[in-house]
Amino acid sequence: MSDHHAIDPATAFATYLNLRHRLPKVSGSGGAVRAAFADITAPFNLVLFDAYGVLNVGETAIPGAAAAVSALRAAGKSVAVVSNSAAYPKSHMMARYRKLGFDFTEAEVVTSRDALLQRIAAEPRRRWGVMLNPDVDPGEIATLDHVVLTDDPATYDAVDGFLLIGADGWTEQRQTLLEAALARSPRPVFVGNPDLVAPRESGLSMEPGWFAHRLADRMGIAPVFLGKPFPEVFDLAMARLAAPPPAGRVLMVGDTLHTDILGGQQAGFATALVTAHGSLTGLDVDAAIKTSGIAPEFIVEHI
């Protein structure tokens, strides 16, 4: 987590409402039918899960989640994780899922880091300044010409663009240095995790999206967001399937209206909002749906 205090769900939701204009435009809405998760999956060939708030909270598995995934496999369904967790390499992610009791394969775990790396591969070669905890294994990021951003102002001026990947350890001082550097010399900003917050054991942590939208608001820049609710990560998840089902036979399951549900809807998928552990915990879910104008087909307490 960054050095910022945890964000409460009401503040996170209000912040999402204020940045709605930067997110995909989706017309229409679901019916928001309350049901048990096991009762809604029959029509779908593929079920996509968000991670934080659906499968786990921080480093703790949500009770029953692994069994629910196994039950879908037993019923002949395809499953995958579509996560905005960009701060860790794939090897770390797979080890975490194994530790938490999940049996996902690498092909079944698609992250916003994957979407970011795919996009960067199509960009001109640049030296990147990276928002990432310097004590974390950079994994695939190590293949890029990069430097991790810390407290040295010169570093911010010596790069050709910025990658906002992980906010663990990010501070107000570093945010100020980044804003000042962009004011002196505008450069591309790519956001590997569009989430504002993520459910942890201690509350909702600030994520790279929180700081990226602050840049956009204060600097008037347009960061490039890779991850939910934007299309690229969903396209990657579908592309990894040998025989992708029609969009109408896909169910996206998540805890956040403005990332999981909106993202699933822009892809043409059915959506299910999980309410027990995620970003809306303690809020009036019906009021949140009405206020946001983002309505899932289903509301489930947990999977």
Backbone bond lengths (Angstrom), bond angles and torsions (degrees), N, CA, C in turn:
res aa  C-N    CA-C-N  psi(-1)  N-CA   C-N-CA  omega(-1)  CA-C   N-CA-C  phi
1 M - - - 1.458 - - 1.523 109.16 -
2 S 1.319 116.06 153.30 1.457 119.81 176.72 1.519 109.16 -72.06
3 D 1.328 116.62 -179.07 1.451 118.57 179.62 1.523 111.50 -82.52
4 H 1.331 117.52 5.18 1.450 121.60 178.01 1.526 110.00 -82.03
5 H 1.327 115.24 153.26 1.451 119.22 175.37 1.529 109.34 -66.24
6 A 1.332 115.41 156.68 1.455 120.12 175.40 1.529 109.59 -61.97
7 I 1.313 115.14 149.33 1.463 122.17 -179.25 1.520 108.78 -96.37
8 D 1.314 117.44 137.46 1.458 119.61 177.91 1.531 109.18 -81.35
9 P 1.335 118.46 154.25 1.466 121.57 -175.69 1.526 113.76 -57.11
10 A 1.332 118.33 -37.46 1.462 120.00 -178.99 1.525 111.46 -64.43
11 T 1.338 116.79 -41.38 1.464 120.56 178.39 1.523 110.90 -66.33
12 A 1.329 116.78 -42.22 1.466 120.21 178.83 1.528 110.54 -61.45
13 F 1.317 116.87 -45.04 1.465 120.51 -179.03 1.523 110.85 -63.88
14 A 1.333 117.62 -44.04 1.459 120.69 178.86 1.526 111.31 -61.67
15 T 1.323 116.26 -36.43 1.469 120.01 179.16 1.516 110.71 -68.49
16 Y 1.328 116.96 -40.96 1.468 119.60 174.86 1.524 111.25 -58.74
17 L 1.322 117.30 -41.81 1.466 120.17 179.27 1.526 110.90 -59.46
18 N 1.331 117.15 -38.51 1.467 121.21 -176.32 1.520 113.13 -71.93
19 L 1.337 117.78 -20.25 1.464 119.32 -178.91 1.526 112.29 -109.14
20 R 1.310 116.34 13.95 1.470 120.54 -176.63 1.529 112.34 -54.84
21 H 1.331 117.07 -29.95 1.460 120.64 -177.09 1.523 112.72 -66.68
22 R 1.327 118.03 -15.85 1.467 120.41 178.60 1.528 112.08 -93.86
23 L 1.300 117.91 -4.67 1.458 121.70 -175.79 1.526 110.49 -99.27
24 P 1.328 116.75 164.62 1.472 118.85 -178.53 1.523 112.18 -56.09
25 K 1.325 114.76 145.44 1.458 120.96 176.28 1.520 108.11 -91.78
26 V 1.316 116.37 123.56 1.460 121.76 -179.90 1.518 107.91 -129.45
27 S 1.336 116.66 126.78 1.459 120.07 177.33 1.522 109.46 -94.82
28 G 1.323 115.48 150.94 1.451 119.66 -179.81 1.512 110.88 83.87
29 S 1.328 115.72 169.87 1.460 120.56 -178.56 1.507 109.40 -154.38
30 G 1.311 115.64 166.38 1.452 120.90 177.93 1.516 111.29 -82.14
31 G 1.323 115.86 -174.89 1.460 120.53 -177.53 1.506 113.63 -96.48
32 A 1.341 118.05 -9.69 1.462 122.95 178.13 1.526 111.82 53.00
33 V 1.324 116.83 54.40 1.462 122.67 178.14 1.524 109.26 -85.73
34 R 1.315 117.58 127.73 1.463 121.27 176.83 1.524 110.01 -79.82
35 A 1.328 115.90 134.32 1.457 120.31 -177.60 1.516 109.51 -160.99
36 A 1.322 115.68 167.14 1.457 121.09 169.67 1.523 108.27 -78.82
37 F 1.320 116.39 142.47 1.467 119.84 -175.75 1.526 111.87 -56.45
38 A 1.331 117.43 -43.04 1.463 120.46 -177.28 1.523 112.61 -62.25
39 D 1.333 116.66 -19.35 1.472 120.15 -176.71 1.520 113.42 -90.48
40 I 1.338 118.50 -4.02 1.465 119.43 -174.53 1.524 113.62 -112.28
41 T 1.323 118.14 -6.15 1.470 119.89 -168.98 1.525 114.42 -88.27
42 A 1.317 118.73 -13.95 1.469 121.25 -173.17 1.529 114.15 -53.54
43 P 1.331 120.68 -41.81 1.474 119.70 -175.86 1.528 115.10 -74.03
44 F 1.333 117.89 -4.28 1.458 120.07 -169.23 1.527 111.65 -110.04
45 N 1.335 114.68 139.53 1.463 121.06 176.60 1.524 112.47 -88.70
46 L 1.332 116.23 -27.92 1.465 122.33 -176.31 1.515 108.54 -132.41
47 V 1.338 116.33 130.71 1.459 121.72 175.36 1.523 108.23 -117.95
48 L 1.325 115.65 122.06 1.459 123.04 178.73 1.519 108.96 -102.83
49 F 1.318 116.06 131.20 1.458 121.26 -178.49 1.520 111.34 -112.77
50 D 1.323 116.32 132.94 1.449 120.14 159.03 1.528 107.03 -67.28
51 A 1.315 117.36 160.15 1.468 120.32 -179.54 1.526 111.55 -95.40
52 Y 1.336 116.60 -71.43 1.464 120.58 -175.52 1.525 110.57 -65.90
53 G 1.333 115.62 124.77 1.450 121.34 -179.46 1.512 113.89 92.34
54 V 1.344 117.04 -10.83 1.471 122.04 179.78 1.525 110.39 -120.38
55 L 1.335 116.21 -52.38 1.465 121.68 178.12 1.522 111.93 -97.76
56 N 1.312 116.30 -33.51 1.467 120.86 -175.25 1.511 110.52 -150.12
57 V 1.323 114.50 159.37 1.461 122.53 169.46 1.521 105.39 -121.44
58 G 1.330 116.60 109.72 1.457 119.71 -172.50 1.516 109.63 59.88
59 E 1.323 116.34 -125.16 1.465 121.45 -178.48 1.535 111.85 -99.89
60 T 1.322 117.10 21.46 1.459 121.91 -177.79 1.515 110.16 -118.94
61 A 1.331 117.17 126.42 1.459 121.09 177.18 1.521 110.18 -69.43
62 I 1.323 116.40 141.25 1.455 121.20 174.22 1.525 108.21 -76.68
63 P 1.313 118.40 128.94 1.468 120.37 -177.81 1.531 112.21 -54.99
64 G 1.324 115.21 132.25 1.453 120.90 177.40 1.509 115.57 88.69
65 A 1.343 117.55 -12.03 1.466 119.68 -175.18 1.524 111.84 -67.52
66 A 1.340 117.29 -45.34 1.468 119.67 -179.97 1.526 111.10 -62.72
67 A 1.331 116.49 -38.68 1.464 119.99 178.63 1.519 111.28 -65.61
68 A 1.329 117.35 -36.90 1.464 120.69 178.54 1.524 111.31 -65.10
69 V 1.330 116.38 -39.81 1.470 119.93 177.32 1.524 109.90 -64.87
70 S 1.327 116.96 -43.76 1.466 120.76 179.01 1.524 111.36 -61.70
71 A 1.331 117.42 -38.37 1.462 120.99 179.17 1.525 111.17 -64.42
72 L 1.321 116.88 -36.83 1.469 119.62 176.54 1.529 111.02 -64.98
73 R 1.313 116.48 -42.82 1.476 119.25 177.31 1.531 109.89 -60.31
74 A 1.329 116.75 -44.14 1.463 120.64 -179.04 1.528 111.86 -62.19
75 A 1.333 115.42 -27.84 1.466 120.22 178.48 1.521 112.72 -85.86
76 G 1.343 117.01 4.39 1.461 120.86 177.84 1.515 115.01 85.73
77 K 1.341 117.39 13.46 1.461 120.55 -179.95 1.532 110.30 -86.28
78 S 1.324 115.98 150.94 1.457 121.46 168.05 1.522 108.45 -87.92
79 V 1.325 116.43 145.16 1.462 121.09 -179.97 1.524 109.27 -132.89
80 A 1.321 115.77 153.71 1.465 121.18 175.84 1.516 108.72 -159.00
81 V 1.317 115.17 157.53 1.461 122.78 173.47 1.523 107.71 -102.73
82 V 1.324 116.14 131.59 1.466 121.45 172.42 1.528 105.88 -122.03
83 S 1.322 115.48 104.57 1.462 120.91 -168.32 1.521 111.69 -124.55
84 N 1.318 115.54 146.60 1.459 121.12 172.61 1.528 112.00 -90.83
85 S 1.306 117.20 21.96 1.461 121.24 177.86 1.526 109.17 -82.34
86 A 1.324 116.19 99.13 1.464 121.13 -174.45 1.520 113.51 -106.88
87 A 1.327 117.76 -7.51 1.462 120.01 -170.36 1.518 113.47 -77.56
88 Y 1.340 117.40 -16.98 1.463 119.75 -173.29 1.520 111.18 -120.46
89 P 1.325 117.84 149.40 1.464 121.20 177.05 1.531 110.80 -68.15
90 K 1.325 115.41 162.12 1.464 120.70 -177.06 1.528 111.14 -59.14
91 S 1.313 117.57 -37.61 1.467 119.73 -179.81 1.524 111.18 -60.32
92 H 1.317 116.91 -39.81 1.471 121.20 177.82 1.519 110.33 -65.24
93 M 1.327 115.99 -42.83 1.467 120.14 -179.91 1.521 110.81 -61.14
94 M 1.324 116.54 -44.38 1.462 119.69 -177.24 1.533 110.58 -66.77
95 A 1.333 116.93 -39.18 1.464 120.04 177.42 1.521 110.56 -63.72
96 R 1.321 117.21 -38.60 1.468 120.68 178.33 1.524 110.44 -62.81
97 Y 1.329 117.04 -46.80 1.466 118.79 -178.29 1.524 111.34 -63.33
98 R 1.323 116.47 -39.71 1.473 118.56 177.68 1.523 110.52 -62.14
99 K 1.333 116.44 -43.67 1.462 120.96 179.97 1.525 111.19 -61.75
100 L 1.324 117.04 -34.57 1.457 121.26 -177.94 1.528 113.12 -85.17
101 G 1.343 116.33 -2.31 1.452 119.31 174.63 1.510 116.15 97.61
102 F 1.331 117.53 11.53 1.462 121.39 179.22 1.528 110.39 -97.87
103 D 1.330 116.15 150.08 1.466 120.35 -175.40 1.521 112.53 -113.16
104 F 1.325 117.49 31.12 1.458 120.52 -179.85 1.530 111.02 -64.57
105 T 1.332 115.42 144.10 1.457 121.41 170.83 1.524 108.81 -87.82
106 E 1.322 116.19 166.23 1.469 119.21 178.64 1.524 111.69 -58.83
107 A 1.324 117.20 -38.83 1.460 120.38 -179.53 1.518 112.04 -65.88
108 E 1.330 116.44 -22.21 1.462 120.60 -178.42 1.525 112.98 -89.36
109 V 1.317 117.80 -0.27 1.464 121.59 179.07 1.521 108.29 -115.69
110 V 1.314 115.44 109.38 1.461 122.22 -178.30 1.524 107.75 -116.93
111 T 1.312 116.51 125.07 1.458 119.90 -175.68 1.524 111.44 -122.32
112 S 1.323 113.62 165.18 1.462 118.96 176.46 1.529 110.87 -66.10
113 R 1.338 117.94 -21.67 1.473 119.81 173.16 1.530 109.19 -64.11
114 D 1.329 116.84 -41.40 1.466 120.22 176.98 1.524 110.52 -58.87
115 A 1.335 116.08 -45.15 1.465 120.36 -179.50 1.523 111.13 -65.37
116 L 1.321 116.53 -39.09 1.467 120.38 178.52 1.516 110.90 -63.92
117 L 1.326 117.61 -47.62 1.464 120.64 -178.48 1.517 111.54 -63.03
118 Q 1.325 116.40 -36.88 1.471 119.23 176.76 1.519 110.49 -63.47
119 R 1.319 117.36 -42.33 1.464 120.81 -179.87 1.524 110.86 -67.78
120 I 1.332 117.01 -43.41 1.467 120.26 -178.47 1.523 110.87 -62.67
121 A 1.330 116.77 -34.02 1.466 120.14 179.77 1.518 112.05 -61.96
122 A 1.335 116.72 -24.52 1.461 120.84 179.45 1.525 112.87 -93.08
123 E 1.332 116.85 -1.38 1.463 121.71 -178.73 1.529 110.67 -91.16
124 P 1.341 116.79 159.55 1.470 118.82 171.17 1.527 110.37 -58.43
125 R 1.320 116.70 151.69 1.463 120.51 179.65 1.528 109.44 -64.08
126 R 1.314 115.59 129.58 1.458 121.15 -179.73 1.522 109.30 -138.88
127 R 1.336 114.94 160.12 1.461 120.41 166.43 1.521 106.13 -93.68
128 W 1.325 116.04 125.43 1.452 121.16 -171.67 1.524 111.36 -105.65
129 G 1.318 116.54 138.12 1.451 122.43 165.96 1.517 107.91 -93.57
130 V 1.322 117.09 126.31 1.467 121.05 -168.72 1.525 111.29 -116.19
131 M 1.336 115.34 126.27 1.467 121.57 168.76 1.517 107.88 -78.21
132 L 1.336 115.84 105.52 1.457 121.54 -176.89 1.522 107.92 -165.03
133 N 1.301 116.97 141.87 1.462 120.24 175.69 1.529 108.87 -60.75
134 P 1.335 118.89 121.16 1.468 120.37 -176.57 1.523 113.39 -64.36
135 D 1.336 117.34 -14.97 1.464 120.68 179.48 1.528 112.81 -89.19
136 V 1.336 116.86 -3.38 1.468 121.61 -178.83 1.522 109.49 -93.47
137 D 1.327 116.44 139.88 1.457 121.43 174.53 1.529 109.02 -58.61
138 P 1.340 118.76 119.83 1.466 119.39 -177.77 1.516 113.62 -72.40
139 G 1.344 117.09 -15.83 1.461 119.34 178.00 1.514 111.83 56.29
140 E 1.333 115.95 -126.42 1.464 121.74 -175.79 1.530 112.78 -62.38
141 I 1.329 117.15 -23.45 1.466 120.37 179.68 1.525 110.71 -63.88
142 A 1.330 116.55 -25.15 1.466 120.35 -178.99 1.525 112.43 -63.13
143 T 1.330 117.61 -19.48 1.466 120.57 178.71 1.523 111.86 -76.02
144 L 1.329 117.05 -13.26 1.462 121.15 179.91 1.523 110.16 -91.82
145 D 1.324 115.99 154.06 1.458 121.03 170.04 1.522 106.42 -74.87
146 H 1.338 117.12 106.75 1.449 118.52 -171.01 1.521 111.46 -150.31
147 V 1.318 114.67 164.68 1.453 122.89 170.60 1.524 106.74 -139.98
148 V 1.323 116.15 138.10 1.465 120.16 178.23 1.527 108.91 -79.21
149 L 1.320 116.20 132.88 1.456 122.03 -177.29 1.519 110.35 -79.27
150 T 1.341 115.01 125.57 1.467 119.38 176.32 1.533 108.12 -128.33
151 D 1.335 117.98 -125.05 1.464 120.19 -173.49 1.529 113.79 -108.43
152 D 1.320 117.31 10.42 1.466 121.51 179.38 1.523 109.17 -91.50
153 P 1.337 118.68 109.79 1.465 120.48 -177.83 1.521 113.41 -57.91
154 A 1.332 117.42 -32.76 1.467 119.81 -177.43 1.521 111.77 -62.23
155 T 1.321 116.66 -31.41 1.463 120.40 -179.26 1.525 111.44 -59.48
156 Y 1.319 116.71 -38.95 1.455 121.96 -175.70 1.527 112.08 -68.47
157 D 1.327 116.22 -27.52 1.460 119.83 179.56 1.522 112.62 -88.83
158 A 1.340 116.89 -11.71 1.464 120.63 -172.36 1.530 113.43 -95.33
159 V 1.337 117.22 6.20 1.467 119.94 -177.13 1.522 110.10 -116.37
160 D 1.348 114.55 165.33 1.464 120.99 -176.08 1.522 113.15 -100.39
161 G 1.322 116.89 -6.54 1.449 121.43 -179.52 1.512 109.33 -177.02
162 F 1.339 115.70 172.63 1.456 120.47 -173.74 1.526 110.45 -128.72
163 L 1.336 115.13 140.53 1.455 122.71 175.08 1.520 107.85 -118.65
164 L 1.331 116.88 117.30 1.462 121.63 179.17 1.522 107.70 -98.57
165 I 1.338 115.57 104.28 1.463 121.28 -168.21 1.524 112.48 -115.05
166 G 1.334 116.99 -46.00 1.458 120.50 -177.36 1.507 110.90 -143.22
167 A 1.342 117.16 130.44 1.465 121.01 -175.31 1.522 113.33 -95.67
168 D 1.315 117.95 3.01 1.470 120.30 176.69 1.524 108.99 -62.33
169 G 1.321 116.86 120.12 1.456 121.06 -178.52 1.514 114.94 88.83
170 W 1.330 118.09 -7.63 1.465 120.61 179.27 1.529 109.01 -69.45
171 T 1.318 115.95 140.80 1.463 121.04 -175.07 1.520 110.81 -126.35
172 E 1.333 115.07 166.62 1.466 119.67 175.36 1.528 110.80 -61.40
173 Q 1.340 116.51 -35.98 1.463 119.18 178.04 1.524 110.90 -60.59
174 R 1.322 116.96 -45.00 1.465 120.21 -179.85 1.522 111.47 -67.49
175 Q 1.326 116.66 -37.07 1.462 119.22 176.34 1.522 110.49 -62.57
176 T 1.327 116.73 -41.16 1.463 120.88 178.33 1.526 111.17 -63.93
177 L 1.338 117.15 -41.59 1.462 120.51 177.34 1.530 110.96 -62.34
178 L 1.326 116.73 -40.10 1.462 120.35 179.43 1.522 110.76 -65.49
179 E 1.316 116.83 -45.30 1.466 119.88 179.66 1.528 111.07 -62.49
180 A 1.319 116.72 -41.53 1.467 120.18 -179.39 1.529 110.80 -65.56
181 A 1.328 116.53 -40.00 1.463 120.19 179.90 1.521 111.10 -65.10
182 L 1.324 116.48 -40.19 1.468 119.76 178.76 1.526 111.29 -70.04
183 A 1.326 116.77 -31.57 1.463 119.38 176.31 1.520 110.70 -66.47
184 R 1.329 116.20 -37.95 1.469 119.73 179.26 1.528 111.41 -71.93
185 S 1.329 115.35 -38.39 1.465 119.43 -174.65 1.535 109.21 -150.43
186 P 1.323 118.71 96.83 1.466 120.85 179.46 1.528 111.38 -59.97
187 R 1.310 115.67 132.99 1.463 122.64 179.12 1.522 109.31 -141.77
188 P 1.340 118.24 163.98 1.471 119.98 -179.02 1.525 111.63 -63.53
189 V 1.326 115.16 143.52 1.460 122.37 175.20 1.529 107.78 -126.12
190 F 1.326 116.21 118.86 1.462 122.04 177.38 1.523 108.27 -111.16
191 V 1.317 115.30 135.30 1.459 120.72 -173.77 1.525 108.85 -111.88
192 G 1.337 115.72 112.48 1.454 120.55 -177.39 1.508 114.14 -82.44
193 N 1.332 117.28 -9.78 1.466 121.05 175.75 1.524 108.05 -143.28
194 P 1.338 117.70 101.77 1.463 120.06 -178.35 1.526 114.54 -74.85
195 D 1.335 118.53 -7.26 1.460 120.57 -179.27 1.518 111.24 -58.85
196 L 1.327 116.11 139.96 1.461 120.34 168.25 1.518 110.95 -76.17
197 V 1.331 116.41 -41.94 1.468 121.78 -174.83 1.521 109.45 -141.10
198 A 1.339 115.33 165.41 1.460 121.52 174.94 1.523 108.60 -142.88
199 P 1.349 117.51 140.47 1.465 119.86 179.79 1.527 112.02 -71.26
200 R 1.313 115.63 122.72 1.461 122.81 175.15 1.529 108.33 -120.76
201 E 1.328 115.52 171.23 1.451 118.84 178.63 1.528 112.15 -59.44
202 S 1.327 117.44 -30.49 1.463 121.91 -176.33 1.525 113.73 -96.18
203 G 1.334 118.07 2.13 1.457 121.49 -178.55 1.512 110.88 131.41
204 L 1.326 116.55 -163.60 1.463 121.61 -179.65 1.527 109.60 -89.79
205 S 1.324 116.58 120.43 1.465 120.57 179.35 1.520 110.41 -89.42
206 M 1.316 116.88 149.38 1.459 122.10 172.20 1.526 109.16 -70.23
207 E 1.330 115.52 134.31 1.452 121.54 -179.08 1.529 110.20 -117.29
208 P 1.354 118.76 173.55 1.462 119.86 -175.10 1.526 115.12 -54.03
209 G 1.331 117.55 -34.92 1.462 119.34 178.70 1.515 113.02 -58.52
210 W 1.322 116.65 -33.70 1.468 120.59 178.45 1.524 110.49 -58.19
211 F 1.322 115.22 -45.27 1.460 120.34 -177.06 1.525 111.75 -78.96
212 A 1.329 116.56 -31.52 1.461 119.54 178.35 1.522 111.29 -65.85
213 H 1.329 117.00 -42.20 1.463 119.24 178.88 1.522 111.19 -69.72
214 R 1.327 117.27 -30.37 1.466 118.91 172.70 1.522 110.48 -63.24
215 L 1.333 116.65 -40.84 1.473 119.22 175.63 1.521 110.83 -59.26
216 A 1.322 115.49 -46.04 1.464 119.57 -178.22 1.529 110.65 -62.01
217 D 1.329 116.71 -43.21 1.463 120.41 -178.39 1.525 112.01 -66.75
218 R 1.335 116.28 -42.77 1.462 119.94 -173.32 1.519 113.45 -85.80
219 M 1.355 115.98 -32.72 1.459 119.63 -172.21 1.524 112.94 -103.30
220 G 1.328 116.79 -12.35 1.456 119.79 -177.93 1.513 113.52 70.88
221 I 1.343 117.11 21.51 1.460 120.37 178.97 1.524 109.37 -93.93
222 A 1.316 115.76 169.32 1.463 121.47 -179.75 1.522 108.73 -121.24
223 P 1.315 118.59 89.36 1.461 119.66 177.68 1.528 110.77 -61.92
224 V 1.322 115.58 153.30 1.470 121.34 174.28 1.520 107.22 -96.63
225 F 1.333 116.09 117.19 1.462 121.06 -177.01 1.520 110.32 -96.44
226 L 1.323 116.83 127.83 1.467 122.89 177.18 1.521 108.04 -119.34
227 G 1.312 117.04 115.35 1.454 122.08 -175.97 1.509 109.77 134.53
228 K 1.323 116.35 176.30 1.462 120.51 179.55 1.531 110.72 -59.62
229 P 1.319 119.76 137.65 1.466 128.86 10.46 1.523 114.62 -94.54
230 F 1.323 117.36 17.44 1.463 120.55 -174.55 1.531 110.82 -84.94
231 P 1.316 118.88 159.28 1.475 121.53 -164.47 1.520 116.13 -69.63
232 E 1.341 118.53 -30.92 1.460 119.76 -165.55 1.528 113.50 -58.44
233 V 1.328 117.25 -42.01 1.458 119.20 -175.98 1.527 111.39 -69.40
234 F 1.326 117.02 -32.90 1.464 120.51 175.82 1.530 110.51 -70.54
235 D 1.321 116.24 -39.08 1.468 120.01 176.99 1.526 110.52 -61.03
236 L 1.337 116.54 -40.66 1.463 120.58 178.25 1.530 111.37 -63.09
237 A 1.328 116.45 -42.98 1.461 120.13 -179.56 1.522 110.98 -61.25
238 M 1.303 116.62 -41.09 1.469 120.09 -179.57 1.525 110.94 -72.40
239 A 1.326 116.78 -36.24 1.468 120.66 -177.53 1.517 112.23 -66.71
240 R 1.315 117.55 -23.19 1.467 120.32 -179.13 1.523 113.12 -79.06
241 L 1.318 116.77 -8.83 1.464 120.62 -179.37 1.519 110.36 -87.48
242 A 1.305 117.01 138.24 1.463 120.61 178.12 1.518 111.08 -63.37
243 A 1.329 115.96 -37.62 1.468 120.73 179.96 1.524 108.18 -138.53
244 P 1.329 118.04 82.87 1.467 120.11 -177.70 1.528 111.23 -60.93
245 P 1.329 117.41 135.89 1.464 119.33 176.88 1.527 110.73 -74.63
246 P 1.327 117.41 163.30 1.472 119.34 172.36 1.525 110.01 -57.87
247 A 1.330 116.44 151.81 1.460 120.66 -176.70 1.526 112.14 -55.55
248 G 1.308 116.87 -34.93 1.457 120.52 -178.92 1.511 114.36 -69.12
249 R 1.341 116.71 -10.33 1.469 120.85 177.96 1.521 111.69 -104.29
250 V 1.344 115.93 17.34 1.465 122.21 179.58 1.527 108.83 -114.82
251 L 1.331 116.26 135.64 1.460 122.48 177.14 1.525 108.71 -116.43
252 M 1.328 117.11 123.31 1.458 122.55 174.60 1.521 108.47 -99.89
253 V 1.340 116.43 126.43 1.458 122.69 -175.58 1.528 108.93 -116.20
254 G 1.326 117.80 121.89 1.455 119.91 -178.35 1.513 112.52 -156.27
255 D 1.330 115.60 173.23 1.466 121.17 -176.27 1.515 113.34 -106.16
256 T 1.336 118.21 -4.13 1.461 120.96 -172.84 1.523 110.51 -123.70
257 L 1.327 116.37 124.17 1.464 120.79 -177.85 1.520 111.79 -62.03
258 H 1.343 117.38 -43.14 1.466 120.80 -170.37 1.523 113.87 -83.84
259 T 1.337 118.76 -5.72 1.463 120.44 176.19 1.527 110.65 -119.65
260 D 1.329 116.75 -64.32 1.465 120.38 -175.96 1.531 112.49 -68.08
261 I 1.320 116.56 -51.39 1.464 120.08 -174.49 1.530 110.25 -73.05
262 L 1.308 117.73 -48.77 1.463 120.55 177.78 1.523 110.49 -61.33
263 G 1.333 116.82 -41.99 1.458 119.99 179.31 1.514 112.39 -63.32
264 G 1.331 116.68 -44.14 1.456 119.55 177.10 1.514 111.92 -61.79
265 Q 1.320 116.64 -40.37 1.461 120.04 -179.35 1.521 112.37 -66.86
266 Q 1.341 117.47 -39.35 1.469 118.25 179.29 1.520 111.18 -66.07
267 A 1.343 117.14 -23.70 1.459 121.44 177.22 1.532 112.47 -85.89
268 G 1.327 116.61 -6.51 1.456 120.28 -179.66 1.516 114.08 87.87
269 F 1.346 117.91 12.32 1.457 122.30 -178.23 1.530 110.55 -87.91
270 A 1.326 116.63 157.25 1.456 121.22 164.19 1.530 108.11 -72.96
271 T 1.322 116.54 156.16 1.459 119.68 -174.89 1.522 111.09 -135.29
272 A 1.341 114.81 147.85 1.455 122.09 175.96 1.522 108.64 -131.43
273 L 1.321 116.61 125.78 1.461 123.02 -179.95 1.519 109.27 -94.36
274 V 1.341 115.98 124.88 1.460 122.58 176.44 1.525 108.11 -95.41
275 T 1.347 117.27 132.47 1.460 119.76 -169.58 1.523 115.94 -114.02
276 A 1.339 119.46 -13.10 1.468 120.36 -168.26 1.523 113.96 -77.18
277 H 1.343 118.26 -30.82 1.461 119.17 -167.41 1.525 114.79 -128.82
278 G 1.303 119.58 -4.38 1.448 119.80 -166.57 1.514 115.58 -103.43
279 S 1.325 114.89 -146.95 1.462 121.33 -169.29 1.518 113.68 -72.04
280 L 1.338 118.23 -14.78 1.469 121.19 179.56 1.526 112.53 -102.36
281 T 1.315 117.53 8.70 1.458 121.20 -176.78 1.530 111.21 -54.70
282 G 1.340 115.28 126.06 1.458 120.67 178.82 1.509 115.02 87.26
283 L 1.345 117.83 -8.40 1.455 120.89 179.35 1.526 110.48 -93.17
284 D 1.324 116.24 163.06 1.460 122.45 172.91 1.528 107.26 -77.42
285 V 1.317 116.51 103.97 1.463 120.88 -173.29 1.518 111.17 -63.49
286 D 1.324 117.86 -41.56 1.465 120.48 -179.76 1.522 110.85 -62.57
287 A 1.321 116.35 -40.85 1.463 119.61 177.98 1.520 111.01 -65.98
288 A 1.342 116.97 -38.60 1.463 120.36 178.89 1.523 110.83 -63.40
289 I 1.323 116.66 -42.24 1.460 120.58 178.65 1.524 110.52 -62.80
290 K 1.322 116.38 -45.76 1.463 120.47 -179.25 1.528 111.35 -63.67
291 T 1.323 116.28 -43.73 1.462 120.37 -177.88 1.522 111.88 -66.81
292 S 1.334 116.02 -40.50 1.469 119.92 -177.47 1.517 112.47 -78.20
293 G 1.330 116.87 -26.07 1.463 120.06 -173.40 1.510 112.87 73.52
294 I 1.333 116.97 15.09 1.467 122.63 179.88 1.529 107.11 -114.02
295 A 1.317 116.84 104.22 1.460 120.46 -175.07 1.519 110.47 -115.26
296 P 1.328 118.01 123.14 1.462 120.90 175.99 1.524 110.61 -75.28
297 E 1.310 115.82 164.53 1.463 119.34 172.32 1.520 111.11 -69.37
298 F 1.352 115.69 -34.49 1.462 120.60 -174.26 1.518 110.35 -133.46
299 I 1.329 115.58 150.10 1.455 123.11 169.77 1.520 106.83 -122.44
300 V 1.348 115.88 124.08 1.461 120.89 178.34 1.525 107.76 -126.72
301 E 1.319 115.40 148.71 1.469 118.94 179.44 1.525 109.86 -71.36
302 H 1.324 116.21 -43.67 1.460 121.77 179.47 1.526 106.98 -159.11
303 I 1.332 116.39 167.96 1.462 118.07 179.52 1.537 109.62 -86.38
